[in-house]
């Protein structure tokens, strides 16, 4: 059985106290507790402080372009749907540059797990406002206050057709591990939006801020109730943050609906390897 050490790459360079430390450890713990070893998992990263985890997590990895982690993750899954595929991204990367891909990954119910480090700023480029920053948020890029309304990640995922929508907090590692394990084992698209304090550039949404406003969903919470899930998603407008699996239903995943690969992964098909004859046909 693999250990946390087996999943550990280089020593992280994140700022001391950054929420990314908790998320990184939670991902490793979840993979160990699910009995995976590093050679059995693929993790695709976006660009940002979260994406730097590419160097800190030991597994098959791809550090993709800004906003493009999801189409790469989907491509890997379609090539070999036996592999668990994770996408580790930031809120700017996923809901900003990659917003289009996010919507279509949700509606396709592609069987990937998307873990979003939601710190409301672009930390790697020194603290500009990101899509989840609230209206009026002051940053280097918005010194007079942010004009736009924020993206609501949970509501966007729900209304785009995601079959698993959850929220975690980087300051509650054990609870985040439980959520991640459920997300990774869910068949279909899963989103885990993780509230992540950026201790260097976001002086508003701190650990203290979240500790006063997060709460765990009750044990008898109805995960398949769409209307209730939407209500939970919009609690962010009252600065309340539910933690746990907000929505989960069963629906066939994208690859299960493709007769060409539903039974046998593309990489295991003999014809897939006959690319020489294909190239000849088109040259
Ligand atoms: S800049 Fe912010 S998000 Fe990036 S490592 Fe530092 S604290 Fe974390």
Boltz pocket constraint, residues with backbone or C-beta under 6 A from the ligand:
constraints:
  - pocket:
      binder: B
      contacts: [[A, 13], [A, 14], [A, 15], [A, 17], [A, 18], [A, 19], [A, 20], [A, 49], [A, 119], [A, 123], [A, 124], [A, 197], [A, 198], [A, 199], [A, 200], [A, 201]]
      max_distance: 6.0
